[in-house]
Amino acid sequence: MLVAISVSAEFYVNFYSSYGIFGPDGESGIIPNDGDTALIQLLYAGENDVIDDITDYNLSTGDDVVLDSFEYTNDGSIFAEYVTGVYGSVIAPYLGNGYIYGRVFSSLVPSLGDSYYVGSLIQAPNIDTSAIPPQLPSSYNLGDDQNNQLANLTLNFDSELTYVLSISSDAGGTVSPEGSSSFTGGSEVEITATADLGYLFSAWLSSDGIAYSYANPAIFTVTSDQTLIAHFGEDGSDEDEDGLSLYDEVITYGSDPTLADSSGDGLSDGVLVLMGLNPTVNFSNVISTVQAMPESFGVYGVAFVNELQASITNLTEVTMSQSNEIVAAQLMLAEVQAELTSTIAQNTELEAEVTVLTGANLALTDSISALTDENSGLTAQVGQLQASNSQLTLANQGLELSVATLNTEKIDLNEQVASLQTTNADLESQIVSLSTNANAVLLDEIATLESTNIVLTGLVAQLEFEVNTLEGDVVELQLEVADLEEALEDAYVSYDKPDWIWDNHWHYPWHKPNNYWWGWGNPPARYLPKWGREATVGKRVKMKRLKKRWKADRQEQLAELELELCVEAADDLASGIWSATTNQVMIDVPIGDSDVKFYRINYN
């Protein structure tokens, strides 16, 4: 059983076929027209290591896992239909030594009857799971570099499967149809959300609160069990231009959204709200009473009242100015909403394309769900980090207290250092008095070491002379070795035939006996016998060849040794100048016993 190891690492995938992926006819590409879009996927073959059949609209394949999906569009280039050079990055659990494979669908949202191609099944290499993150496979060859890959498979599965579609709404509106219903896979359902007064439709949400990109109304294709929740937001429009939005007038305050002054007291609804008053209450009597008996309400003097009225007027003007700005912003919002309405109308005309994109959005929704889970995990990590930060803050406060304590200890230590310095000064004075006697002893030891050094210097000089003498001897020995190697350059030993060959007296075989005697023949130096290296034939004698021949009367055999001697002559021994001549000497050695085959020749 393969063990899944959760890691986060980039998995670069190369979906590539150098010859092209073609439709069932084998002639036109799987996406032959400009703008045609193919769906390309990379999958893990699961624990059974085989490519499982597709069983539903979600393109499920048993225990196989989709690692990543790509869209590829024919842009009109000559090789576009070949699906070449598509790259992607996967963040997914690595699946041990399992098998992976790729597939290409002729449509972005595959349906029954569509053709598709499945690539080769390859095994991922061994991964060192101790590495973090481990190195994952670098590429996957979709077409396996083969000619004319055919999309010869047809999408076919049990289309009678039923799925449950649940549709509901948040506060602020209703939906149609509402509730949970069962539909056959592939069924198309028209869904509509209607906002209450004061609300606007915002989006369709999943049960996890993830927004879908469906329009309203929309044609929804049922491919799995799914929950759709209509979400509504506040309507910020202000048709009566009183400074309050439609949501505030209808939902919050209950004022008339068609009248700027719902209470008829001469102040707009927005002004009353700014003054902290209820816009549905008429404050005319209060205003008249205050104006008739100002002293009863603690108001004295016309000037004060005029000043207060001027302040109210200024406040009203400011409020109206802000209200006008709000109205302008609401007008801009109305224009945007009009453009949005126009866009929705255009989207309605493109329902066919929306249906195609719906499947892609489902895939994206799954990805968003996975990312949301990852975000939740990261949020939890952030919480943990914040808790750790709090702990570190407490620890930092403790460290600050420790620093204060250390500073106090530092002051104490400085005082101790001052005391120690005083003590050190006393010790230094004592050392000065003691150093005079110690120096006298050291001077005596130095004199003794110098005399010893003179003796050692003489010994070193003597050793250097002996080394030079030995180096001269080594040079002489090297010359002797060179002479010996030249003398034996034609030596040879036959390890195969120790017997005599009488047919050719220049080609007698050699034999290497255990006592390393030198035998007959004219061999190359690479088979030089050990005796030849150790024999002493004289410093300036070069031994050329040893052969066997008959005397003229054929009555006696001789062993003939041809030597090359270097004879040196000098006029004056004191001069050390010698002249050399080379002479060849033939030495005949009588053979008294025909059974003797080896001789050793010493030169003294």
Secondary structure, 3 states (H helix, E strand, C coil): CCCCECCCCCCEEEECCCCCEECCCCCCECCCCCCCEEEEEEEECCCCCCCCCCCCCCCCCCCCEEEEEEEEECCCCCCHHHCCCEEEECCCCECCCCEEEEEEECCCCCCCCCEEEECCCEECCCCCCCCCCCCCCCCCCCCCCCCCEECCEECCCCCCCEEEEEEEECCCEEEECCEEEEEECCCEEEEEEEECCCEEEEEEECCCCCEECCCCCEEEECCCCEEEEEEEEECCCCCCCCCCCHHHHHHHHCCCCCCCCCCCCCCCHHHHHHCCCCCCCCCHHHHHHHHHCCHHHCCCCHHHHHHHHHHHHHHHHHHHHHHHHHHHHHHHHHHHHHHHHHHHHHHHHCHHHHHHHHHHHHHHHHHHHHHHHHHHHHHHHHHHHHHHHHHHHHHHHHHHHHHHHHHHHHHHHHHHHHHHHHHHHHHHHHHHHHHHHHHHHHHHHHHHHHHHHHHHHHHHHHHHHHHHHHHHHHHHHHHHHHHHHHHCCCCCCCCCCCCCCCCCCCCCCCCCCCCCCECCECCCHHHCCHHHHHCCCCCCEEEEEEEEEECCCCCCEEEEEEEEEEEEECCCCCCCCCEEEEEEEEEEEECCCCCCCCECCCCC
